[in-house]
Amino acid sequence: MCPCPICATIALLLLPFAGYKWAKKFMKRHHCSCDRCQTAEHEQSVQNHTKCHCNKCAHH
């Protein structure tokens, strides 16, 4: 779960539309462009000792 408050708010607002492709695309666009989301994703992968898929790691 992403700790970003914007991510959480968007997720709650789009919950009724969760099955729609455009809602998933909207959510992913925010998550991939938000520095807070990307930092959290990187830290979580480091803690869990899993491969990181954040933008910074994907480009290296």
C-alpha positions as CSV (number, residue, x, y, z in Angstrom):
1,M,0.0,0.0,0.0
2,C,1.4,3.4,-1.0
3,P,1.7,5.9,1.9
4,C,1.1,8.9,-0.4
5,P,-2.1,10.8,0.8
6,I,-2.8,11.9,-2.8
7,C,-2.6,8.3,-3.9
8,A,-4.9,7.2,-1.1
9,T,-7.5,9.9,-1.9
10,I,-7.5,9.1,-5.6
11,A,-7.9,5.4,-4.8
12,L,-10.9,6.0,-2.6
13,L,-12.5,8.3,-5.2
14,L,-11.9,5.8,-8.0
15,L,-13.0,2.8,-6.0
16,P,-16.4,2.5,-7.6
17,F,-14.6,2.5,-11.0
18,A,-11.8,0.1,-10.0
19,G,-12.8,-2.4,-12.8
20,Y,-12.4,0.2,-15.5
21,K,-9.2,0.4,-17.5
22,W,-9.1,4.2,-17.5
23,A,-9.3,4.3,-13.7
24,K,-6.3,2.0,-13.4
25,K,-4.4,4.0,-16.0
26,F,-5.2,7.3,-14.1
27,M,-3.9,5.8,-10.8
28,K,-0.8,4.4,-12.4
29,R,0.0,7.7,-14.1
30,H,-0.1,9.5,-10.7
31,H,1.9,6.8,-8.9
32,C,4.7,6.7,-11.5
33,S,5.0,10.5,-11.7
34,C,4.8,11.2,-7.9
35,D,8.2,11.4,-6.1
36,R,6.7,10.4,-2.8
37,C,5.1,7.3,-4.3
38,Q,8.3,6.3,-6.1
39,T,10.4,6.8,-2.9
40,A,8.0,4.6,-0.9
41,E,8.1,1.9,-3.6
42,H,11.9,1.9,-3.5
43,E,12.1,1.8,0.3
44,Q,9.6,-1.0,0.5
45,S,11.5,-3.2,-2.0
46,V,14.7,-2.6,-0.1
47,Q,13.1,-3.6,3.2
48,N,11.5,-6.7,1.6
49,H,14.7,-7.6,-0.3
50,T,12.8,-7.7,-3.6
51,K,13.6,-6.3,-7.0
52,C,12.5,-2.6,-7.2
53,H,10.4,-1.4,-10.2
54,C,10.5,2.3,-9.3
55,N,11.3,4.7,-12.2
56,K,14.8,5.4,-10.8
57,C,15.8,1.7,-10.6
58,A,14.1,0.8,-13.9
59,H,16.3,3.3,-15.8
60,H,19.6,1.8,-14.4
